[in-house]
């Protein structure tokens, strides 16, 4: 009994219809998980005895911050695959991930400022965690700007891949900044070497929202990479046939 040949999906022509079939499923999962996570976070989770109701912004802030780092690592991984093996789809995936990663980074900074104002008395402080997260946003913007500034897609992918790989060093700096430096930002509530320091309902809401953000990311990236495939492969016969069939 032969298995599924997953390697064929490394081809843009094979991946394009697969992505189209996955988009509605991932979009539906996004909606369901978002509604569940927001309901638990804003209506079920108890009020924090120190921060009051203001703490509930963490159900958006923390998953967004996690996603900003995770997406960058995944983007850099795809960029490396495209750079090393010259795979077209890998470069397209990296290109498609960057805007969503930048969006989550901005969301993490924005919600962090909303949380920081009542907690610290300031919208922004040059804290190690905040500053390194801001650098991450600049790296995303630099990645996208570098691609946009070079007309040849292959040259643009190679140049931006190098930037993405260099910028990976910033991800562990963000994560360990609260340990390495004296910062205002609180430490991690969820650690691999210790039990969570939050109520079970809070943890559940945060994890569900993280899954919702992942589902959203997959949905949007699949939609964007389909557009990227059509743009870069527009001179091929299979794209012409696909457009004629309206798929």
Secondary structure, 3 states (H helix, E strand, C coil): CCCCCHHHHHCHHHHHHHHHHHHHHHHHHHHHHHHHHHHHHHHHCCCECCCEHHHHHHHHHHHHHHHHHHHHHHHHHHHHHHHHHCCHHHHHHHHHHHHHHHHHHHHHHHHHHHHHHHHHCCCCCCCHHHHHHHHHHHHHHHHHHHHHHCCCHHHHHHHHHHHHHHHCHHHHHHHHHHHHCCCCCCCCCCECCECCCCCHHHHHHHHHHHHHHHHHHHHHHHHHHHHHHHHHCCCCHHHHHHHHHCC
